[in-house]
């Protein structure tokens, strides 16, 4: 911090000397005395600069440790909210109607030097707000991760027959913008929840990662082969977006894309819904078919991990700490020739990783065998305006689920490793890395700028105020 603050202090002190010189040349009552110059230097060097520098340093480091990770869950409710429309009421789609007069008071000035003022108000026309239809409906979906509005303020079917004022026709453009009837997506969610077969949901959430933010730590994976694999198109970027409202694609195909690629994606989404809800994890699967990679797959996997954890490439969307990556190599597109795995943390879940690598090797490259099936059992509740469910248990099959849940051996079970050793998550924590995080060069320049800026404020105060009581006496 000193390397940033000291140059700013020197510049601020030089600015004080410059202001003193200019004011002395200009003359007048606003001056900086020698005592004020010394006092200002002390205040800047020992109070202003260290305080502003410390605050800036902490803000910049705090900003660096914020990253995004996936949280996964299930759909749990479909709800509709019907709002009865009234004049000047709660509905959204309205038009000006029923004009009325309002007296508006104003103050006017008479012409001339001593004209004075007088009241010169008058009546103005105002309008009420009338709704187009008798009822508007908002369609919402709730998941274990939060709520989503699918369609707000929607018109009923055949809106012209549901006019609030029969004499007022609804413009086609308004009908198009509002939408009509039950949205297809919302209706599909309703049917799924009513049948007890909810879809998965995923979202992005912020968390603190001291490891990714620390460029110098040996806990981050590094590789000299990233550029080599990137040039060959063998390193897929880690996905960091949500598809639609809450979908995701976390299966990556490198050199091999099966005809049922969408089935792989859907199967993994369902696995992650249970994985995230029950164990707070997030699984990514990479399927690779490439002779060069197969000949040296350990080097490839290390490069992939280093690439996904590179915050200079992915910023806050680098591979999350709750992430589990499974890499499957194949020679023929039918069987798993080799398997490797890693997590978003440098330590923890070692037994799970070994079990995944040994348990998947030689298996058929089939989503049902590898990822299995996830079947939630739920209790469904219905009303005229909503349907909801409560998942009571989740049945699972497949090699990966049985390992990460520890169904056959509890030592394989995934455990979320904490960053600080506090709250949820197992581990002694990596909070000590926070003290090693350095602001970026750009952040250091801004810190120096604000140290200089706030330091200069004192010189303006010193010039405007007689804080030494010497200027007054010098004028008599």
N, C-alpha and C positions, 0 to 999 in steps of 0.2 A: 504493500500500500504506500510505503514511503516513496518509492520510485515514481508514483503518480502524484502524490500530494506535494512533495517538496518543490518540483518545478512550478506548480501552480502557486505556491506560497511566494516564491521568488518573483513571479510575474505580478502577483497582487501587490507586493511591496514596491516593485518598480512603478506600478500604476499609481500607488500612493505618492511616490516622489514626483511623478509627472503631474498629478493633480495639484500638489503643493506648489510646484513651479509655475503652472499656468495661472493659478489663483493669485500668486504673488505678483506676477507680471500684469495681471488684469487689475489688481487693486480691489478695493471694496471690503465689505465687512466679512464676507465668507472667505475664511482662511483656514489653513491647517497649520497649527503651531508645531514647534519641535516636540513639545510634550505630547500632543495628539498623535504625531507621527510615531513616536515611540510606543504610546499606548496602543495604537492601531496595529503596529507590528506584533506586539505581544498577544493581542486578542486574536489576530489572524493565525499566528504561528501555533498558539497553544489551545485555542478554543474553536474558532470557526473552521479552519482547515481540517484538523483531526476529526471533528464531529461530522462535517459534511462528507469527508473522505470515508469515514467508517460507515455512515448510512449508505453512501453510494456503493461501497464495496459489498455490503451485505445484500442490498437490493439486487445487484448484478449477479451475485452468487446464487441467491434464492431463485432468480429467474432461470438460471442455467440448470437447476436440478429438476425442473418440472417437465415431465414426459407424459405420453399418452399410451394407454394399454387397452386391450379389449376386455370388456366384461360381457359375459354370456348368460342367457336365461331363456325363459319361455313366454309365450303369449298366455295371458290369464283372463282376459275379459274383452268383450266387445260391448260398447255402450252407445246409446243414442240419447240426445238431449233435445226434446221438442220445446220450442219457445213460442208462446202465443204472442202474436204481434198486436200492438196498439199504436195509436197516434202518439208521437213523441216517446215511444216505448223502447224496448230492449233490442229490437231487430236491426239487422245491419243494412239490408237492401231497402232504401227509402227514397222518396222524392219530395220536393217542396210542395206544400199544399195549404189550403185554407189561410189565405193572407189576413193579417190583422195589423192595426196601427199601434205604434208605441211612441210615446212622447219622449224625446231625447233632449235633455237640458244642455245648453252650451253657454259659454261666456264670450261675448263679443266686445271689441274696443271701439269707442267712438273716435272719429277722426279729429285731428287737431292735437295741440300740445297738452291741453288739459281736458281731453275728451272723457277720460274715465272708461269704465266698463259697464256692461249691462247684460242681462239674461236674454238670450236670443234663440232659445230652443225651438223645436218643431217636431211634427209627427213624421215617423218613418215607417215604411212597410216591412213587416217581418212575416215569416212563414213557419207553419208547423211542419213536422216531418211525418209523412204518412208511409206505412210499409206497403210493399207491392202485394204480399201474400198474407194469408191469415196465420201461417205458422212457418217458422224456419227450423231446420234440424241440423245439429252438429253431431258428427259421427266420430267417436273416439275408440282407440284400442289401448288397453293396458297390458304391460308386460311386467315381469319381475324386475325389470331395469328402470321402469318409469312409464309414463303415459305418452301417447302420440295422438295428435288430431289428424284424422284421415281427410275429413272434409268439413269445414265450418260453414254455418249459415246456408245450408242447402235448401233449395225449393222442393216441394212435394211433386210427385208425378202430375203431369198436365197442370202446370202452375196457373194457366189462364182460367181454369175452373176453380182456382183457390184464391182469387183476387180478394184483397182486403176491402177494396172499393170497386164494385163491379163495373163502374163506369171508366175506370182507369186501366187501360191495356198495359201489359208488361212488355217492354222492348225486348226484341230477340237477343240483343247484345247483353242485356242484364241477365236473361235466362241462361245464356251461354256462360257468363262469368260466374254465376251462382252455382250452376250445376243442378241437375234434376234427379230426384229419387235416391234410392239406396246405392252407394258406391259399390262397385263390383268387388274391390279389395276388402272392404269392410264386411260385406256379406260372406265372403270366403272365410274370413277370420271367425265370424259368428258360427258358421257351419262347423269349422274345425273344433272350436271350443265346445260347442253343443254336443259334439260326438266324442269329446274327451281326447282329441288328437291334436294338441296345439303345435304350432310351428315354433322353431327356434327364434331367438332374438339376440342381437348383439349391439353394443354401442361402444363409444370411445370415452374413457374417463382419464382424468389427470391423476398423476401420482408423482412421488419424489424418487429419483434414482441418482444416488451419489456416485455410483460406479460409472455410468455413462457420461456424467458431467465431468469426471476427472480424467483428463487426457494423459496424465503421467502414470496412472496406476497399472500395475502388472496384472490386475484382476480382469482387465478387458482383453478380449481375444484380438490378436494382431496377426496379419498374414501379408507376405510379400507377393502372393499369387493372385490377388484380387483383380488387378488389371488384366492379367493373362486370361482369366476365366471370363471377365466381362467382354473382352474383345471377341471371344468365341460365342457369346450369348448364352453362357451356361449359368450365370448367377441371376436368378429372378429377383426383382426388388421386393422387399417385404411389404405385404399389403397393409394399408393403413387407412382404408376407407370403408364406409358402410354402403351396401347396395340397397337402394330403395329406402324404406323407413328403417329397417333393422336387419337386413340380410348381410351375408359376407361370403367371400370366396377365399378360402385359406388352403386350398390344395394347389400346388404349383407343378406344372408339367414341363420338364426340361428334356427335349429330344424325344419325348414320347407322350402322345395324347390319345388315350383310349376313346373308343366310341361312346362310352358311358361317362364322359367327364363330368356331366352335370349330376350324375348319380353320386360320384365321389364327393362333389361339393355338398350336396344335400345331406349325405350320410355324415360327413364331418360336422356340418352345422348342428345336426341333432346330437352328435356326441358332445360337442362343445356346450350345448345348452345344459346338459346334465353336468358336464365337467365344471363349467363356470358356476352353476348354482350350488353344487355340493362341495367342490374342492377349490373354487376360485382360480381355476387354471384355464389356459387357452392353448389349444393344439393347432399346430401347422404341419402339413405333410408335403414333402417334396419328393416327386417321383422322377428319377433320372435314368435315361438310356443314352449312354455315350461311352464309346470305347476308351477314350482318353481318361475320363473320370473313373470308369470302372477299373482301370489299371492302377490308379493311385487315389482311391476314394477318400482316404483319411485327409490328404492334403486339400482335397476339394471341400470337405465338410468344414475344416478349419477356416478356409477362405470364406465360405458361406456365412459362418457364424460371425467372423470379423466384419464382413460386409453388412450384415443385418444390424450389427451393433454400432455401426459408424454414424455418430450423430452429425458429422459434417456432411454426410450424404442425405440422411433421412431426418435430421433435426430432432424434433420432439417425438417423431414417429418411429424411432429406432426400436428394435425388437424389445418387447415389454418384459418386465421382470417376472410376470406370471406366465410367460410363454414357454411352451414345450415344442421343440421341432423334431420331427421324425423324418429322416431322409432314407428313401428306399431306392436302391440301385437295381436295374434289371438289364439283362442281355437280350432277352427275347420278347419282352413286353408281357410275359405270362407269369413269371415267377420272380421272387425277390432274391437277387444274387447276393446282396449285402444290405445291411441296415445299420444306420448310425443315428444317434439322438443327442440333443443338448437342450439345456434350458436357458432362460434369460439371466440366470444368476451363476456366479463362478463356483459356488459350492452348494451342496445339498442335492438330494434325490439321486445319488450315485447308484444305489441299488436298482432304482427304476430304470435308469438309463441302460445299465448292463442288461437288465431283463428284456427291455425293448429290442436291443441290438441282437441278442441271442434268440429271442422268441420269434422274431420276424424273418430271420434269414431262412431261405429255402421254402417259404410259404407261397401259396398262389397269390398273384398280384390281383386280388379281388377285394372290392370295397367291403363286401359283406364279411369276408374272412378277416381282413386286416382291421377295419373299423367297427365291424359288427352292426348291430341294431340297438337302438335305444327306445324303449317303450315305457312311457310314463303312465301311471295309473292315477286317476284323478276323481274328485267328487265335483259334479257339475251343479250349478245353481242357475235358475232361469227366472226372468220376470218379463213383462211386456217390453221393457225398454233396454234390457241388458241380459247378457249371459256371461257367467264367470266360472272358473274352476279353481280347485285347490289340489295340487299334485301331492299325493300321499306317499308314493314310492316310485322308483324307476328301475325297471329290469333292463339288463344289458347282456349282449353277447359280443364276441369278437376278441381278438388277441390284444389289441391296444387297450380297450376298456378294462379287461380283466387284470391287466398289469397295472395301469395307473390308479385303479381303485384298490389294488392289493387283494383281489378276491382269492387268489391262491396262496399268496404270501404277503402278509401285512407290511413287511419291510420294503416292498415295491411301491406302496401307496404314495401318491404324489402329496407333497407338503409344500404349501406356499411359504417361501422364505422371506422373512421381514427385512426391511432395510435398516431399521433402527433397533430392532430387538424389542420394540414396544408394540402394543396393540396386537392385531391379528398377524399371523405369520410367525414361523419358527426361525430362529437364528440369533446369533449374538449381535448382529447388526453391523452396518458399515458407516455409522455416523461419523467416525473419525476421518473419513475421506472428505467430509465437508470442509474442514479446515485447510485442505490442500488444494481446493478448487480456486483457480485464478480467473478473474474477469478477462474477457477477450480484449484484444487491442482496441477495438472500437469502444467497448465499455470503459476502458481506462481513460480514453480521450474525453469521454463525456463526464467521467468523474472529475478529471482535471479541470474541465470547463466550468462545472458547477462550483468547485472549490474556488476557482478564480472569480466567478460571478458573485458568489455570496461574500467573498472577501472584499470585493470592491464596494459592496453596499456600505461597509463601515466607513469608507472614505467619504462617501456622500453624506453620511450622518455626521461625520466629523467636520465636514466643510459647512454643513447647514446649522449645526448646533455648537454653542460655545461650551464644550464639555470641560475645558480646562480653566474657565473663568479668567483667562488672561487677556482675551481680546477686549473685553469691556473696560478693564482697567487701563489697557494700553491706549484707549481712545480719550482719556481724560488727563 
